[in-house]
Amino acid sequence: MNPTKIQLSEDELALVQNGQLLLTKNAIMDKAVEVMGVLHGQVKELLEQQEPGLPKEVLAGSGKISKGEKYEGLPWVMLDYPRLFGKEDVFAVRTMFWWGNFFSITLHLSGRYKKMYQPVLLKNRMLLQECNFYLCVSEDEWRHDFASTNYVSLDQLDDQAVTDILSVTHFCKLSVRIPLQMWNLSMTMTDTLYRAIFDSLKP
């Protein structure tokens, strides 16, 4: 082994001696998990208030909060609620905190749920467009970044373009992001965004 590969740069030497940095990171991750707990309650209350008529099997499951350290090398926390992940059929509202990037909220449909809701989403697309949602144009339904090869703003698409994109994929993902610098305002913003998602699913 080349010993230079395991030597630390000046920046790395400074970081490895800074214990407070890691303690602060851990505290932020703990707060991100707490945020997801609060959002779980927010979504549950909205579902009870709005009664959007979602399938019983989708509403039957509980929410799930998960976290990890290395999505594209960076820590993350996710809330999936409501959620149903089948082999071919997916219905999920996924809220994600991705370190160094953003908060995002994504409506993820595939299989029969995509077929069920695609006409309704096309009819109600302005509800999401007005809230700055993006449509996934990638073939990989598990990508979360907002690169132009993965998401395109609904503002840039007409009805025919949306229909054409959805006609060649077995899934539909509509997503919106909240900048991390707006963390302290995120609770207010998420309420509006969740409402837009559930309203867009109503016939």
C-alpha positions, 0 to 999 in steps of 0.5 A: 500500500502506498503510505501517502494514501492514508496520510491526512491533508492539512484540512483533514488534520484540522477536522480530525482534531475537532471533536465538537464538529462531530458532536454538532453533526450528531445533534443536527441529525437528532433534530432531523429525526425529531422533525420527521416525527413532527411531520408524521403527526402533521400528515396524519392530522391532514389525512384525518381532516381532508379524507382524500379517499386514499386506498384502505391498504395505503392508509392501513400502514404506519409511518416509517422513519429511517436514516443513514450516513452515505447516500451519495456520501452524505447523511440522510433522514427519511419519513415514508407516510403514507406508505405501501411498497409492494413488488410492483405497486408503490404508493408513498409520500416520502419526506427526506432530509439530505445533508448539504442539499435540501429537504424534499417531499415526493409523491411516489406512485408505481404499478396500479397506483400510477395507473389509478392516479395518473388521470387525476394528477394530470387534471390537478397538475396546476395545484402542484405546479403552483407549489414548484413541484418537479416531475421525475424524467429519469428511469431510476425511481430511487434517485433523489437529486434534482439534477436536470437528468432526474427532475424537470420543473412542471413549469417547463412542461405542458400537459402533452409533455407530462403525458409523454413522460409518464407513458414511458415509465412504470412509475410517477414521482412528483417532488418539491424541495425546501432549501436547508437555510429555510429549516426554521420555516419548514414546518409551515411550508410542509403543511402547504406542500402536503395539502397540495399533494393530497388535493391533487389526488382527489377526483 
